[in-house]
Amino acid sequence: MTKKEIVLQIANETGLKQVDVKLVTQRVLDMIIEALAGGETVELRNFGIFKVKSRRGRMGRNPRTGVTVPVPPKKVAVFKPGLIMKQKVK
């Protein structure tokens, strides 16, 4: 399901204009990104938790040449589903 499909479905179910639903949806996503960029955790009850994790540097291997190369440490966004999501996805 794409963002456009989500917007269309919400607009159809609520009777709101697609433009308004798209603006609100995009703003919510932007706020989640801004919070993660600032090192914050975003918790949406019954949905899940978005947070930033730090990965340590390590030695990797180029699969084509077999040469070992250093992989620098980095930060990645992770998502942990909430209880209701876990139950419905099962």
N, CA, C and O atoms as a GROMACS GRO file, in nm:
protein
  360
    1MET      N    1   0.085  -0.118   0.000
    1MET     CA    2   0.000   0.000   0.000
    1MET      C    3   0.089   0.124   0.000
    1MET      O    4   0.184   0.132   0.078
    2THR      N    5   0.059   0.218  -0.087
    2THR     CA    6   0.138   0.340  -0.098
    2THR      C    7   0.073   0.453  -0.019
    2THR      O    8  -0.040   0.442   0.027
    3LYS      N    9   0.148   0.561  -0.005
    3LYS     CA   10   0.094   0.678   0.065
    3LYS      C   11  -0.029   0.731  -0.009
    3LYS      O   12  -0.126   0.773   0.054
    4LYS      N   13  -0.025   0.729  -0.141
    4LYS     CA   14  -0.138   0.776  -0.221
    4LYS      C   15  -0.262   0.692  -0.194
    4LYS      O   16  -0.373   0.745  -0.181
    5GLU      N   17  -0.245   0.561  -0.187
    5GLU     CA   18  -0.358   0.473  -0.158
    5GLU      C   19  -0.415   0.498  -0.018
    5GLU      O   20  -0.537   0.494   0.001
    6ILE      N   21  -0.328   0.524   0.077
    6ILE     CA   22  -0.374   0.557   0.213
    6ILE      C   23  -0.455   0.685   0.211
    6ILE      O   24  -0.563   0.692   0.271
    7VAL      N   25  -0.404   0.786   0.143
    7VAL     CA   26  -0.474   0.914   0.133
    7VAL      C   27  -0.611   0.896   0.068
    7VAL      O   28  -0.710   0.950   0.117
    8LEU      N   29  -0.617   0.822  -0.041
    8LEU     CA   30  -0.744   0.798  -0.110
    8LEU      C   31  -0.844   0.727  -0.020
    8LEU      O   32  -0.962   0.763  -0.016
    9GLN      N   33  -0.799   0.627   0.052
    9GLN     CA   34  -0.889   0.552   0.139
    9GLN      C   35  -0.941   0.639   0.253
    9GLN      O   36  -1.060   0.635   0.284
   10ILE      N   37  -0.854   0.716   0.316
   10ILE     CA   38  -0.897   0.805   0.424
   10ILE      C   39  -0.994   0.908   0.370
   10ILE      O   40  -1.096   0.936   0.434
   11ALA      N   41  -0.965   0.966   0.255
   11ALA     CA   42  -1.054   1.067   0.196
   11ALA      C   43  -1.191   1.007   0.167
   11ALA      O   44  -1.293   1.071   0.192
   12ASN      N   45  -1.195   0.886   0.114
   12ASN     CA   46  -1.322   0.821   0.084
   12ASN      C   47  -1.402   0.789   0.210
   12ASN      O   48  -1.524   0.804   0.212
   13GLU      N   49  -1.333   0.745   0.314
   13GLU     CA   50  -1.401   0.706   0.438
   13GLU      C   51  -1.449   0.826   0.519
   13GLU      O   52  -1.549   0.817   0.589
   14THR      N   53  -1.377   0.938   0.511
   14THR     CA   54  -1.411   1.054   0.594
   14THR      C   55  -1.487   1.162   0.521
   14THR      O   56  -1.551   1.247   0.584
   15GLY      N   57  -1.480   1.162   0.389
   15GLY     CA   58  -1.544   1.268   0.312
   15GLY      C   59  -1.462   1.395   0.304
   15GLY      O   60  -1.509   1.497   0.254
   16LEU      N   61  -1.339   1.390   0.354
   16LEU     CA   62  -1.250   1.506   0.346
   16LEU      C   63  -1.187   1.512   0.207
   16LEU      O   64  -1.183   1.412   0.135
   17LYS      N   65  -1.137   1.630   0.172
   17LYS     CA   66  -1.070   1.646   0.043
   17LYS      C   67  -0.936   1.574   0.045
   17LYS      O   68  -0.866   1.572   0.147
   18GLN      N   69  -0.900   1.515  -0.069
   18GLN     CA   70  -0.772   1.443  -0.080
   18GLN      C   71  -0.654   1.535  -0.051
   18GLN      O   72  -0.556   1.493   0.010
   19VAL      N   73  -0.664   1.658  -0.094
   19VAL     CA   74  -0.554   1.754  -0.073
   19VAL      C   75  -0.531   1.775   0.076
   19VAL      O   76  -0.416   1.778   0.122
   20ASP      N   77  -0.639   1.789   0.153
   20ASP     CA   78  -0.626   1.810   0.297
   20ASP      C   79  -0.570   1.686   0.366
   20ASP      O   80  -0.483   1.697   0.453
   21VAL      N   81  -0.619   1.570   0.328
   21VAL     CA   82  -0.570   1.445   0.387
   21VAL      C   83  -0.423   1.426   0.354
   21VAL      O   84  -0.345   1.384   0.440
   22LYS      N   85  -0.383   1.458   0.232
   22LYS     CA   86  -0.243   1.444   0.192
   22LYS      C   87  -0.153   1.536   0.274
   22LYS      O   88  -0.046   1.496   0.317
   23LEU      N   89  -0.196   1.661   0.295
   23LEU     CA   90  -0.118   1.756   0.374
   23LEU      C   91  -0.098   1.707   0.517
   23LEU      O   92   0.012   1.713   0.571
   24VAL      N   93  -0.206   1.658   0.578
   24VAL     CA   94  -0.197   1.611   0.716
   24VAL      C   95  -0.109   1.486   0.724
   24VAL      O   96  -0.025   1.474   0.813
   25THR      N   97  -0.129   1.393   0.631
   25THR     CA   98  -0.050   1.271   0.630
   25THR      C   99   0.099   1.303   0.612
   25THR      O  100   0.183   1.248   0.684
   26GLN      N  101   0.131   1.390   0.519
   26GLN     CA  102   0.271   1.426   0.496
   26GLN      C  103   0.331   1.497   0.616
   26GLN      O  104   0.447   1.475   0.649
   27ARG      N  105   0.253   1.580   0.681
   27ARG     CA  106   0.303   1.653   0.798
   27ARG      C  107   0.332   1.557   0.913
   27ARG      O  108   0.432   1.573   0.984
   28VAL      N  109   0.247   1.457   0.931
   28VAL     CA  110   0.271   1.356   1.035
   28VAL      C  111   0.402   1.283   1.007
   28VAL      O  112   0.484   1.264   1.097
   29LEU      N  113   0.421   1.242   0.882
   29LEU     CA  114   0.544   1.172   0.846
   29LEU      C  115   0.666   1.262   0.863
   29LEU      O  116   0.771   1.217   0.909
   30ASP      N  117   0.653   1.388   0.825
   30ASP     CA  118   0.764   1.483   0.841
   30ASP      C  119   0.799   1.502   0.989
   30ASP      O  120   0.917   1.511   1.024
   31MET      N  121   0.698   1.506   1.074
   31MET     CA  122   0.724   1.524   1.218
   31MET      C  123   0.795   1.402   1.276
   31MET      O  124   0.881   1.417   1.363
   32ILE      N  125   0.760   1.283   1.229
   32ILE     CA  126   0.829   1.162   1.275
   32ILE      C  127   0.976   1.168   1.232
   32ILE      O  128   1.065   1.137   1.311
   33ILE      N  129   1.001   1.207   1.108
   33ILE     CA  130   1.138   1.218   1.058
   33ILE      C  131   1.217   1.322   1.137
   33ILE      O  132   1.332   1.297   1.174
   34GLU      N  133   1.156   1.437   1.162
   34GLU     CA  134   1.224   1.543   1.238
   34GLU      C  135   1.260   1.496   1.378
   34GLU      O  136   1.369   1.523   1.427
   35ALA      N  137   1.167   1.425   1.443
   35ALA     CA  138   1.193   1.376   1.578
   35ALA      C  139   1.307   1.275   1.577
   35ALA      O  140   1.395   1.280   1.663
   36LEU      N  141   1.307   1.184   1.481
   36LEU     CA  142   1.415   1.085   1.473
   36LEU      C  143   1.549   1.151   1.443
   36LEU      O  144   1.652   1.112   1.498
   37ALA      N  145   1.547   1.252   1.356
   37ALA     CA  146   1.670   1.324   1.324
   37ALA      C  147   1.725   1.395   1.447
   37ALA      O  148   1.846   1.413   1.461
   38GLY      N  149   1.636   1.435   1.537
   38GLY     CA  150   1.678   1.500   1.661
   38GLY      C  151   1.712   1.403   1.772
   38GLY      O  152   1.740   1.444   1.884
   39GLY      N  153   1.711   1.273   1.742
   39GLY     CA  154   1.746   1.173   1.841
   39GLY      C  155   1.633   1.132   1.933
   39GLY      O  156   1.655   1.059   2.029
   40GLU      N  157   1.512   1.176   1.904
   40GLU     CA  158   1.397   1.143   1.989
   40GLU      C  159   1.337   1.009   1.948
   40GLU      O  160   1.361   0.959   1.838
   41THR      N  161   1.260   0.951   2.038
   41THR     CA  162   1.183   0.830   2.012
   41THR      C  163   1.039   0.871   1.988
   41THR      O  164   0.986   0.958   2.058
   42VAL      N  165   0.974   0.810   1.889
   42VAL     CA  166   0.834   0.841   1.858
   42VAL      C  167   0.751   0.718   1.894
   42VAL      O  168   0.768   0.612   1.835
   43GLU      N  169   0.662   0.734   1.990
   43GLU     CA  170   0.578   0.623   2.034
   43GLU      C  171   0.434   0.650   1.998
   43GLU      O  172   0.375   0.748   2.044
   44LEU      N  173   0.377   0.565   1.915
   44LEU     CA  174   0.237   0.573   1.877
   44LEU      C  175   0.168   0.454   1.943
   44LEU      O  176   0.182   0.340   1.899
   45ARG      N  177   0.093   0.482   2.049
   45ARG     CA  178   0.028   0.376   2.128
   45ARG      C  179  -0.050   0.283   2.038
   45ARG      O  180  -0.119   0.326   1.945
   46ASN      N  181  -0.040   0.155   2.066
   46ASN     CA  182  -0.108   0.047   1.995
   46ASN      C  183  -0.062   0.031   1.850
   46ASN      O  184  -0.114  -0.054   1.779
   47PHE      N  185   0.034   0.110   1.806
   47PHE     CA  186   0.088   0.097   1.671
   47PHE      C  187   0.232   0.051   1.677
   47PHE      O  188   0.267  -0.055   1.624
   48GLY      N  189   0.318   0.130   1.743
   48GLY     CA  190   0.457   0.091   1.756
   48GLY      C  191   0.547   0.206   1.795
   48GLY      O  192   0.500   0.317   1.822
   49ILE      N  193   0.676   0.179   1.797
   49ILE     CA  194   0.777   0.275   1.839
   49ILE      C  195   0.882   0.289   1.730
   49ILE      O  196   0.937   0.190   1.682
   50PHE      N  197   0.910   0.413   1.691
   50PHE     CA  198   1.020   0.446   1.601
   50PHE      C  199   1.132   0.501   1.686
   50PHE      O  200   1.110   0.588   1.771
   51LYS      N  201   1.255   0.453   1.664
   51LYS     CA  202   1.369   0.509   1.735
   51LYS      C  203   1.494   0.496   1.651
   51LYS      O  204   1.497   0.424   1.551
   52VAL      N  205   1.599   0.565   1.693
   52VAL     CA  206   1.727   0.562   1.622
   52VAL      C  207   1.823   0.476   1.702
   52VAL      O  208   1.838   0.492   1.823
   53LYS      N  209   1.888   0.383   1.633
   53LYS     CA  210   1.987   0.297   1.696
   53LYS      C  211   2.122   0.324   1.632
   53LYS      O  212   2.131   0.357   1.514
   54SER      N  213   2.226   0.310   1.711
   54SER     CA  214   2.362   0.324   1.659
   54SER      C  215   2.419   0.186   1.630
   54SER      O  216   2.411   0.096   1.713
   55ARG      N  217   2.476   0.172   1.512
   55ARG     CA  218   2.544   0.047   1.477
   55ARG      C  219   2.693   0.069   1.484
   55ARG      O  220   2.745   0.172   1.440
   56ARG      N  221   2.762  -0.028   1.542
   56ARG     CA  222   2.907  -0.018   1.554
   56ARG      C  223   2.974  -0.037   1.418
   56ARG      O  224   2.917  -0.096   1.327
   57GLY      N  225   3.093   0.015   1.409
   57GLY     CA  226   3.172  -0.010   1.288
   57GLY      C  227   3.216  -0.156   1.287
   57GLY      O  228   3.225  -0.219   1.392
   58ARG      N  229   3.244  -0.209   1.169
   58ARG     CA  230   3.285  -0.348   1.159
   58ARG      C  231   3.367  -0.367   1.032
   58ARG      O  232   3.380  -0.277   0.950
   59MET      N  233   3.420  -0.484   1.019
   59MET     CA  234   3.491  -0.519   0.897
   59MET      C  235   3.395  -0.597   0.808
   59MET      O  236   3.340  -0.699   0.849
   60GLY      N  237   3.376  -0.548   0.685
   60GLY     CA  238   3.290  -0.616   0.589
   60GLY      C  239   3.374  -0.676   0.479
   60GLY      O  240   3.496  -0.666   0.480
   61ARG      N  241   3.306  -0.739   0.382
   61ARG     CA  242   3.378  -0.802   0.273
   61ARG      C  243   3.309  -0.766   0.142
   61ARG      O  244   3.187  -0.778   0.130
   62ASN      N  245   3.386  -0.723   0.044
   62ASN     CA  246   3.333  -0.697  -0.089
   62ASN      C  247   3.303  -0.831  -0.153
   62ASN      O  248   3.394  -0.911  -0.174
   63PRO      N  249   3.175  -0.858  -0.187
   63PRO     CA  250   3.142  -0.990  -0.240
   63PRO      C  251   3.203  -1.020  -0.377
   63PRO      O  252   3.223  -1.137  -0.411
   64ARG      N  253   3.234  -0.919  -0.454
   64ARG     CA  254   3.294  -0.942  -0.586
   64ARG      C  255   3.441  -0.979  -0.578
   64ARG      O  256   3.487  -1.074  -0.642
   65THR      N  257   3.515  -0.902  -0.496
   65THR     CA  258   3.660  -0.921  -0.492
   65THR      C  259   3.706  -1.002  -0.371
   65THR      O  260   3.815  -1.058  -0.372
   66GLY      N  261   3.623  -1.010  -0.267
   66GLY     CA  262   3.662  -1.081  -0.146
   66GLY      C  263   3.750  -0.999  -0.055
   66GLY      O  264   3.794  -1.048   0.050
   67VAL      N  265   3.778  -0.874  -0.091
   67VAL     CA  266   3.864  -0.787  -0.010
   67VAL      C  267   3.786  -0.738   0.112
   67VAL      O  268   3.670  -0.700   0.100
   68THR      N  269   3.850  -0.740   0.228
   68THR     CA  270   3.784  -0.688   0.348
   68THR      C  271   3.794  -0.536   0.347
   68THR      O  272   3.897  -0.478   0.313
   69VAL      N  273   3.683  -0.474   0.385
   69VAL     CA  274   3.678  -0.328   0.389
   69VAL      C  275   3.614  -0.285   0.520
   69VAL      O  276   3.524  -0.352   0.571
   70PRO      N  277   3.660  -0.172   0.576
   70PRO     CA  278   3.598  -0.125   0.700
   70PRO      C  279   3.460  -0.062   0.671
   70PRO      O  280   3.445   0.016   0.578
   71VAL      N  281   3.363  -0.097   0.753
   71VAL     CA  282   3.230  -0.036   0.744
   71VAL      C  283   3.218   0.057   0.863
   71VAL      O  284   3.225   0.012   0.978
   72PRO      N  285   3.201   0.188   0.840
   72PRO     CA  286   3.199   0.284   0.951
   72PRO      C  287   3.073   0.271   1.036
   72PRO      O  288   2.971   0.219   0.990
   73PRO      N  289   3.079   0.318   1.160
   73PRO     CA  290   2.958   0.318   1.243
   73PRO      C  291   2.854   0.411   1.184
   73PRO      O  292   2.887   0.509   1.118
   74LYS      N  293   2.726   0.380   1.209
   74LYS     CA  294   2.620   0.464   1.156
   74LYS      C  295   2.497   0.454   1.244
   74LYS      O  296   2.486   0.365   1.328
   75LYS      N  297   2.404   0.546   1.221
   75LYS     CA  298   2.277   0.545   1.292
   75LYS      C  299   2.169   0.503   1.194
   75LYS      O  300   2.170   0.544   1.078
   76VAL      N  301   2.076   0.420   1.241
   76VAL     CA  302   1.967   0.373   1.156
   76VAL      C  303   1.835   0.388   1.232
   76VAL      O  304   1.830   0.380   1.354
   77ALA      N  305   1.728   0.410   1.156
   77ALA     CA  306   1.594   0.416   1.214
   77ALA      C  307   1.539   0.275   1.224
   77ALA      O  308   1.550   0.196   1.130
   78VAL      N  309   1.480   0.243   1.339
   78VAL     CA  310   1.421   0.111   1.359
   78VAL      C  311   1.277   0.128   1.405
   78VAL      O  312   1.240   0.230   1.462
   79PHE      N  313   1.196   0.025   1.380
   79PHE     CA  314   1.056   0.026   1.420
   79PHE      C  315   1.026  -0.101   1.496
   79PHE      O  316   1.062  -0.211   1.454
   80LYS      N  317   0.960  -0.085   1.611
   80LYS     CA  318   0.918  -0.198   1.691
   80LYS      C  319   0.766  -0.195   1.697
   80LYS      O  320   0.710  -0.100   1.752
   81PRO      N  321   0.698  -0.295   1.641
   81PRO     CA  322   0.552  -0.292   1.639
   81PRO      C  323   0.492  -0.303   1.779
   81PRO      O  324   0.548  -0.367   1.867
   82GLY      N  325   0.375  -0.240   1.796
   82GLY     CA  326   0.304  -0.245   1.922
   82GLY      C  327   0.224  -0.374   1.935
   82GLY      O  328   0.217  -0.453   1.841
   83LEU      N  329   0.164  -0.395   2.051
   83LEU     CA  330   0.093  -0.518   2.082
   83LEU      C  331  -0.023  -0.544   1.987
   83LEU      O  332  -0.038  -0.656   1.936
   84ILE      N  333  -0.106  -0.443   1.962
   84ILE     CA  334  -0.222  -0.463   1.875
   84ILE      C  335  -0.176  -0.498   1.733
   84ILE      O  336  -0.236  -0.584   1.668
   85MET      N  337  -0.072  -0.433   1.684
   85MET     CA  338  -0.022  -0.464   1.550
   85MET      C  339   0.029  -0.607   1.545
   85MET      O  340   0.001  -0.680   1.450
   86LYS      N  341   0.104  -0.649   1.647
   86LYS     CA  342   0.155  -0.785   1.651
   86LYS      C  343   0.041  -0.886   1.646
   86LYS      O  344   0.048  -0.985   1.573
   87GLN      N  345  -0.064  -0.860   1.723
   87GLN     CA  346  -0.176  -0.953   1.728
   87GLN      C  347  -0.250  -0.960   1.594
   87GLN      O  348  -0.289  -1.068   1.551
   88LYS      N  349  -0.270  -0.847   1.528
   88LYS     CA  350  -0.344  -0.846   1.402
   88LYS      C  351  -0.264  -0.905   1.287
   88LYS      O  352  -0.322  -0.961   1.194
   89VAL      N  353  -0.132  -0.892   1.291
   89VAL     CA  354  -0.048  -0.942   1.182
   89VAL      C  355  -0.032  -1.093   1.190
   89VAL      O  356  -0.011  -1.159   1.088
   90LYS      N  357  -0.041  -1.149   1.310
   90LYS     CA  358  -0.024  -1.295   1.327
   90LYS      C  359  -0.112  -1.372   1.237
   90LYS      O  360  -0.109  -1.495   1.238
   0.00000   0.00000   0.00000
